[in-house]
Amino acid sequence: MVVITLIGEHQAKTGEMFVYRGPLTECRDCKLKAVCFNLEAGGLYRITNVRDVKHECRIHEGGVCVVEVEKEKHNAALPMRSAIEGSTITFEVMKCDELGCENWRLCHPMGPEKSTKFRVAKVNKELKCLAGNRMIAVMLE
């Protein structure tokens, strides 16, 4: 199924990914808000097609473009005890000061907000954790 939304003209490039953060209060009177606000907050999306339709926008310099998007799965790290394929989890960002860790981005992925529910789509490999936690790489949807 094709999902249509609007995105700032400068960000509207096929293949680009973005995280939808939710509706803006400045847009509550806009006649196009139903198209802009039809995505899931915290969801990661990839632009699959940019259409030749543009609209003026109070927020985006240059206006907005109509784009087709697909929801992407999130790569993340979970504690070993939470990583059960097919289970639904409430995502919590790990508290970690090991900024140089090769897995830091998995423990702090782009998109998921605190306390967002996800389904564990796939369990991957165990990760080496510099903080001593037993962590495993997963794909969340």
Contacts in CASP RR format, 6 or more apart in sequence:
PFRMAT RR
TARGET T0000
AUTHOR 0000-0000-0000
METHOD contacts of the structure
MODEL  1
MVVITLIGEHQAKTGEMFVYRGPLTECRDCKLKAVCFNLEAGGLYRITNV
RDVKHECRIHEGGVCVVEVEKEKHNAALPMRSAIEGSTITFEVMKCDELG
CENWRLCHPMGPEKSTKFRVAKVNKELKCLAGNRMIAVMLE
2 68 0 8 1.000
3 38 0 8 1.000
3 39 0 8 1.000
3 45 0 8 1.000
3 68 0 8 1.000
3 69 0 8 1.000
3 70 0 8 1.000
3 71 0 8 1.000
4 35 0 8 1.000
4 38 0 8 1.000
4 66 0 8 1.000
4 67 0 8 1.000
4 68 0 8 1.000
4 69 0 8 1.000
5 20 0 8 1.000
5 35 0 8 1.000
5 36 0 8 1.000
5 38 0 8 1.000
5 39 0 8 1.000
5 45 0 8 1.000
5 66 0 8 1.000
5 67 0 8 1.000
5 69 0 8 1.000
6 32 0 8 1.000
6 35 0 8 1.000
6 36 0 8 1.000
6 55 0 8 1.000
6 57 0 8 1.000
6 64 0 8 1.000
6 65 0 8 1.000
6 66 0 8 1.000
6 67 0 8 1.000
7 18 0 8 1.000
7 47 0 8 1.000
7 60 0 8 1.000
7 64 0 8 1.000
7 65 0 8 1.000
7 67 0 8 1.000
8 57 0 8 1.000
8 60 0 8 1.000
8 62 0 8 1.000
8 63 0 8 1.000
8 64 0 8 1.000
8 65 0 8 1.000
9 54 0 8 1.000
9 60 0 8 1.000
9 61 0 8 1.000
9 62 0 8 1.000
9 63 0 8 1.000
9 64 0 8 1.000
9 65 0 8 1.000
10 60 0 8 1.000
10 61 0 8 1.000
10 62 0 8 1.000
11 18 0 8 1.000
12 47 0 8 1.000
12 50 0 8 1.000
12 64 0 8 1.000
12 65 0 8 1.000
12 67 0 8 1.000
13 47 0 8 1.000
13 50 0 8 1.000
14 47 0 8 1.000
14 48 0 8 1.000
14 49 0 8 1.000
14 50 0 8 1.000
15 46 0 8 1.000
15 47 0 8 1.000
15 48 0 8 1.000
16 46 0 8 1.000
16 47 0 8 1.000
17 44 0 8 1.000
17 45 0 8 1.000
17 46 0 8 1.000
17 47 0 8 1.000
17 72 0 8 1.000
18 44 0 8 1.000
18 45 0 8 1.000
18 47 0 8 1.000
19 42 0 8 1.000
19 43 0 8 1.000
19 44 0 8 1.000
19 45 0 8 1.000
19 110 0 8 1.000
19 111 0 8 1.000
20 39 0 8 1.000
20 40 0 8 1.000
20 41 0 8 1.000
20 42 0 8 1.000
20 43 0 8 1.000
20 45 0 8 1.000
21 41 0 8 1.000
21 42 0 8 1.000
22 37 0 8 1.000
22 39 0 8 1.000
22 41 0 8 1.000
22 42 0 8 1.000
23 33 0 8 1.000
23 36 0 8 1.000
23 37 0 8 1.000
24 59 0 8 1.000
26 58 0 8 1.000
26 59 0 8 1.000
27 33 0 8 1.000
27 36 0 8 1.000
27 37 0 8 1.000
27 58 0 8 1.000
27 59 0 8 1.000
30 36 0 8 1.000
30 57 0 8 1.000
30 58 0 8 1.000
32 55 0 8 1.000
32 57 0 8 1.000
32 64 0 8 1.000
35 66 0 8 1.000
36 64 0 8 1.000
39 45 0 8 1.000
39 69 0 8 1.000
40 71 0 8 1.000
41 113 0 8 1.000
42 111 0 8 1.000
42 112 0 8 1.000
42 113 0 8 1.000
42 116 0 8 1.000
43 71 0 8 1.000
43 72 0 8 1.000
43 74 0 8 1.000
43 111 0 8 1.000
43 112 0 8 1.000
44 71 0 8 1.000
44 72 0 8 1.000
44 73 0 8 1.000
44 74 0 8 1.000
44 110 0 8 1.000
44 111 0 8 1.000
45 69 0 8 1.000
45 70 0 8 1.000
45 71 0 8 1.000
45 72 0 8 1.000
46 69 0 8 1.000
46 70 0 8 1.000
46 72 0 8 1.000
47 67 0 8 1.000
47 68 0 8 1.000
47 69 0 8 1.000
48 67 0 8 1.000
48 68 0 8 1.000
48 69 0 8 1.000
48 70 0 8 1.000
49 67 0 8 1.000
49 68 0 8 1.000
50 65 0 8 1.000
50 66 0 8 1.000
50 67 0 8 1.000
50 68 0 8 1.000
51 65 0 8 1.000
51 66 0 8 1.000
51 67 0 8 1.000
51 68 0 8 1.000
53 65 0 8 1.000
53 66 0 8 1.000
54 63 0 8 1.000
54 64 0 8 1.000
54 65 0 8 1.000
54 66 0 8 1.000
55 63 0 8 1.000
55 64 0 8 1.000
55 66 0 8 1.000
56 63 0 8 1.000
57 63 0 8 1.000
57 64 0 8 1.000
71 141 0 8 1.000
73 121 0 8 1.000
73 122 0 8 1.000
73 139 0 8 1.000
73 140 0 8 1.000
73 141 0 8 1.000
74 109 0 8 1.000
74 111 0 8 1.000
74 112 0 8 1.000
74 118 0 8 1.000
74 139 0 8 1.000
74 140 0 8 1.000
74 141 0 8 1.000
75 106 0 8 1.000
75 109 0 8 1.000
75 137 0 8 1.000
75 138 0 8 1.000
75 139 0 8 1.000
75 140 0 8 1.000
76 91 0 8 1.000
76 106 0 8 1.000
76 107 0 8 1.000
76 109 0 8 1.000
76 112 0 8 1.000
76 137 0 8 1.000
76 138 0 8 1.000
76 139 0 8 1.000
76 140 0 8 1.000
77 94 0 8 1.000
77 103 0 8 1.000
77 106 0 8 1.000
77 107 0 8 1.000
77 127 0 8 1.000
77 135 0 8 1.000
77 136 0 8 1.000
77 137 0 8 1.000
77 138 0 8 1.000
78 89 0 8 1.000
78 120 0 8 1.000
78 135 0 8 1.000
78 136 0 8 1.000
78 138 0 8 1.000
79 133 0 8 1.000
79 134 0 8 1.000
79 135 0 8 1.000
79 136 0 8 1.000
80 126 0 8 1.000
80 134 0 8 1.000
80 135 0 8 1.000
80 136 0 8 1.000
81 134 0 8 1.000
82 89 0 8 1.000
82 120 0 8 1.000
83 120 0 8 1.000
83 123 0 8 1.000
83 136 0 8 1.000
83 138 0 8 1.000
84 120 0 8 1.000
84 123 0 8 1.000
85 120 0 8 1.000
85 121 0 8 1.000
85 122 0 8 1.000
85 123 0 8 1.000
86 119 0 8 1.000
86 120 0 8 1.000
86 121 0 8 1.000
87 119 0 8 1.000
87 120 0 8 1.000
88 117 0 8 1.000
88 118 0 8 1.000
88 119 0 8 1.000
88 120 0 8 1.000
89 117 0 8 1.000
89 118 0 8 1.000
89 119 0 8 1.000
89 120 0 8 1.000
89 140 0 8 1.000
90 115 0 8 1.000
90 116 0 8 1.000
90 117 0 8 1.000
91 112 0 8 1.000
91 113 0 8 1.000
91 114 0 8 1.000
91 115 0 8 1.000
91 116 0 8 1.000
91 117 0 8 1.000
91 118 0 8 1.000
91 140 0 8 1.000
92 114 0 8 1.000
92 115 0 8 1.000
93 107 0 8 1.000
93 108 0 8 1.000
93 112 0 8 1.000
93 114 0 8 1.000
94 107 0 8 1.000
94 108 0 8 1.000
94 131 0 8 1.000
94 133 0 8 1.000
94 135 0 8 1.000
96 104 0 8 1.000
96 107 0 8 1.000
96 108 0 8 1.000
96 131 0 8 1.000
97 131 0 8 1.000
98 104 0 8 1.000
98 130 0 8 1.000
98 131 0 8 1.000
100 130 0 8 1.000
101 107 0 8 1.000
101 129 0 8 1.000
101 130 0 8 1.000
101 131 0 8 1.000
102 128 0 8 1.000
103 127 0 8 1.000
103 128 0 8 1.000
103 129 0 8 1.000
103 135 0 8 1.000
103 137 0 8 1.000
106 127 0 8 1.000
106 135 0 8 1.000
106 137 0 8 1.000
107 135 0 8 1.000
112 118 0 8 1.000
112 140 0 8 1.000
118 140 0 8 1.000
118 141 0 8 1.000
119 140 0 8 1.000
119 141 0 8 1.000
120 138 0 8 1.000
120 139 0 8 1.000
120 140 0 8 1.000
121 138 0 8 1.000
121 139 0 8 1.000
121 140 0 8 1.000
121 141 0 8 1.000
122 138 0 8 1.000
122 139 0 8 1.000
123 136 0 8 1.000
123 137 0 8 1.000
123 138 0 8 1.000
124 136 0 8 1.000
124 137 0 8 1.000
124 138 0 8 1.000
124 139 0 8 1.000
125 136 0 8 1.000
125 137 0 8 1.000
126 134 0 8 1.000
126 135 0 8 1.000
126 136 0 8 1.000
126 137 0 8 1.000
127 135 0 8 1.000
127 136 0 8 1.000
127 137 0 8 1.000
129 135 0 8 1.000
END
